[in-house]
Amino acid sequence: MEVLTVRNLTKTYGDFKALNHVSLEAENGKILGILGRNGAGKTTTIKSIMGIIEPEEGSITFDGIDIRKAKVSIGYLPEERGLYVNAVVKDQLLYFAMLNGMDKKAAFTEIKKLLEEFKIPGYLNKKVKTLSKGNKQKIQLISAILHKPQMVILDEPFNALDYKTYNDVKEIIRTLQAEGKTILMTSHNYEDIETLCNEVYV
């Protein structure tokens, strides 16, 4: 069983200690929730796991191997969304897929499949800037899972979503869990965490 293990993670910014010996474990097929107020260190923890931030202390392993050497495939939904608003949805998703090493033909097939599953099949040739906030969120989530990663990290995935899109995204996350992904999800909202996660770290 593949397990993400974080031990005694510490990160400071000047005199401010953002992480103070944080430890957690996440197993494949389960959803781990990280709950905390804004500024509590949730995003710093995620960026440390992804290698974007270098902590001063602690270790991060996946299946017992240092995560920087484990070559684990990660899908990441950042809190600050990163879509190119003037791009066509198809081109945007192909770009992310190829960045993650996918063949163009295989990526295009997977894009069409996921747009169907996400209930927006007609958006293939629409510009990102014409989409609602909820549908932009769906495109961002597709870009995170298109390459079929082993681990999916979702930073505040429900921010500012309408009720229907909120429920659609919840079902998508449950589907990822059923596929056996290792899933980390942050939120400052206890209700989001309570309804989805198998385990919660505060």
N, C-alpha and C positions, 0 to 999 in steps of 0.2 A: 504493500500500500504506500503510495506516494504521500509524503507529509511535508508541508512547509513548516519549518521550525525557526522561530526567532527567539534569541536568548540575550537578555540584558542589554538591549539596544539603548544607547545614550547619544544624544546629539544636542550641542549647545550652539547658540548664536550670540556671541559676545558674552554678556552676563546672564542671558536668558537660557534656561534649560528646557528645550522643547520636548525631549524624550529623556526619561529618567529610569533606566534599567527596565525597559519594556520587554516582556516575553509573551509569546503566543504560539499556538499550533493550529494548523488548518489541514484537514484531511481531504483527499479527493472524494467527491460525491457528497460533500457537506458544504453548507454556507456558513462562513464565519463572519459575524457582525462586529464592527468596531464602532462603539457608540461614544460620543463626546460632544461637548459644546464646541462652537467655533473657536479655533485657536488652541484646542486641547492637544494637538499633535497627530491627528489622524492622517493627514496628508503627508506629513514628514515621515511617518511610519511607512506608508505606501511607497513614497519616493526612495526611501532607503532600501526597501525590498527590491525595487526595480533597478537600483544602482544609479539613480539620478542624484541622490544625496549620499555622501560618505559619512557614516556615523563614527564618533570617536571610539566607542566601545561596543562590544557585542558581536554576535555571529548570526548569519542567516543561511540556512541550509535547505535544500530541497532533495528529499529522498536520501538524506544523510551526506549530501555533497554541497560544498560551498556554492551558493546560488550563482556566483559569477563564473563558476566552472561547470555547472550542471547542464548548461545549454537548454534550460527549460523555456518552453514557448509561453509567452505571457500576452494576454489581451488586456488592454488598459483603457478604461473610460475615465478620463480626467474630469475633475470638478469644473475646471475652466475648459470649456469645449474648444476643439481645434479644427473646425471645418473651414474649408475655403468657400466662402459664400457665393462667389462668382462662378464656381465650377458646376458642371452638370453632375448629378448624383452618380451616374455610371463612371465618369472619369475620376471623381473623388474616391470612390470605393476601389477602383482598379489601381489607383496610385498607392493607397494604403496596403492593398493586397500584395502588390509587387515589392513594396518596401519590406514586407515580411516573407519574401522569397517565393511567392506563388507564381505559377505559370499563368500567363494572361488568359488563355482559353479556359483553364480550370477555374480561375478566379471569376470570370464572367458567368460561367455556369452556376457557381456558388452564389454570386450576387443576385441573380434572378430567382434562385431558390429561396434565399433569405428575404428578399423583398416580398415574395408571396407569403412566407411564414409570418412576417411582420405586418401583413395586411396593407401593404402600400406598393403593389406591383406596378401601378401606373406611373410611379415616380422616377423610373429609370433615366429618362431624358429631361427631367426638370432641373432647373438651376436650384442649388441649395438655398439661395436667398428667398425663393418663392415659397418655401415650406413653412408650416407652422412650427412653433417652438417644440411641440411634442414630436413632430415628425423629423425635425432636425436631430432630436435626441435619439430617435430610432436609427437614423443613418449613422450617427456617431457610435451607437452600440453595435451595429452591423460591422462597422470598420474595426471594432475591437475583437470580434469573434470570427471574422471572415476566414482567417488562416487556421482555424480550429486549434486554438492554443490549449495547452494542458491546464493553465491557471488563468483565471479571469479576475481582474481587480476593478471594482466599480466604486468610484469616489463620488458619493452623494448622487446616486443614479436617479432619484425621484425629484430633484430640485425643480420647482415651478411647473410641474406637469399637471394637466387637467385630469379629471377622474378617469376617463376612458383610457388615456395613454398610460396613466399610472398603473391601471390593472393589466394592460397589454404588456408593459415592461416587467411586471411581477411574474406573469406567465412565462415570458422569455427566460427570466432568471431561473425559474423552476425547471424549465426544459434543459437548460445548461447543467443544472444539478443532476437531472436524470441521466445525462450523458456522461456523468462521472467526473466533471471538471472540479478542480479545487477553486473555490470562489471566496474572495474577500470583498466585503461590502461595508463602506463607511456611511454613517448618517449621524445627524444631531437629533433625529426624530425617533423616539423609542418605538412608536407604532410600526414604522417601516421595518425595524430590526426584529421586533417581536413576531411579526407575521411570517417572516421568511427564514430566519436564521436558526441553525441547529445549536449554535453556541455564540455567546456574546462576551466581548471584552469591553470594559468601560474605562 
